[in-house]
Amino acid sequence: MDDSDEALMARVARGDERAFREIARRHLPSMLGLARRILGNAADAEDVAQEALLRVWTHAPRWQPLALLRTWLSRVVVNLCLDRKRKAPWVELEAAGDLADQTPLADESAETAEREQKLAAAIADLPARQRAAIVLSYTEGMSNAQVAEILDTTVSAVETLLVRGKQNLRRALAPVIDEDKENE
Amino acid sequence: MNNEQFRSFLDRHGADPARWPSDQRAGAEQLIADDRQARRTFEAACRLDAMLTRHMQKNVNEAPSTARVMAKLADRLPRQRQPFWRLPAVLLDWQFAPAWPRMAALSACAVLGFFIGISGLDRSVDRLNGQSVSAGATGIGAVVFEPEPLTGARP
């Protein structure tokens, strides 16, 4: 049996719940990762991923395979994250508690962990669309054109988001970047 | 390209020359080779890129979250939304074959009605109806045209 995303979506469009669960099992980890990086906490990321998958189910009969399912899912997740950021105030990382990642940092030095925290805080302070552009660009390794497709904007607008986002990061992380230089 | 433009170029396309636009790559590489300030800008961009890549691609165990969401999705799924062109598609796909008994019954009724009509069997029924109406006309009229009890108005 053809188990490509397109074939599974055709089955989902006919109301096949098993095909839907297969799509969910296949794409859910990357959807969760993307949402968590944009939103900054795991609980909201779970809500967003669940809502995105329910949209896949309810809209499957209307889905047209014009783009890759993965791209379409990323677009749904990013839009839901941006909506959520517009509605809810940002929760500081310290207040948000630990992320889902609870693997021990035994092999990482305290300095590295501190640098990571500063970087996470600087990314969290970025405006939502700048953060989304940077997350898509560095997590998924997407080209600016692919990021533009997901953010439903132009390539030049994405480039502007990246330029402003990195300017903000450089300002916030100047000491950290200098430390990193000394460590090399 | 001056240093500020080069920094903007690096922000737009990243510090990996493989991702630079092919028509600008040679010029950017030449600038890095020739200009010390550009080289420092490039090195700073490489450090920021490396930090971001390391941070974004850090392995996070998504299994617990995945299991929680899959468990929530195991409940009853909502009704799917059908596209508006579904109805014409259903009509086009209509299979008429299972309807033949009803079509046969309708045809039989039509034939029976036709024979009743030409044989005159319906006339006696009409006569009977006419007689009963004339016989009971007074009683029906009294009921139907009786004055309205409260106002005394007649319809």
Interface residues (C-beta under 8 A of the other chain):
Chain A: A13 G15 E17 F20 R21 A24 R25 L28 P29 L32 G33 R36 R37 A42 A45 E46 A49 Q50 L53 L54 W57 T58 H59 A60 P61 R62 L99 A100 D101 Q102 T103 R115 E116 L119 A120 I123 I134 V135 S137 Y138 T139 S143 N144 E159 L162 V163 K166 Q167 L169 R170 L173 V176 I177 D180 K181 E184
Chain B: S8 D11 R12 H13 G14 R19 E43 A44 R47 L48 D49 A50 M51 L52 T53 H55 M56 Q57 K58 N59 V60 N61 E62 A63 P64 S65 T66 R68 V69 M70 K72 L73 L77 P78 R79 Q80 R81 Q82 P83 R86
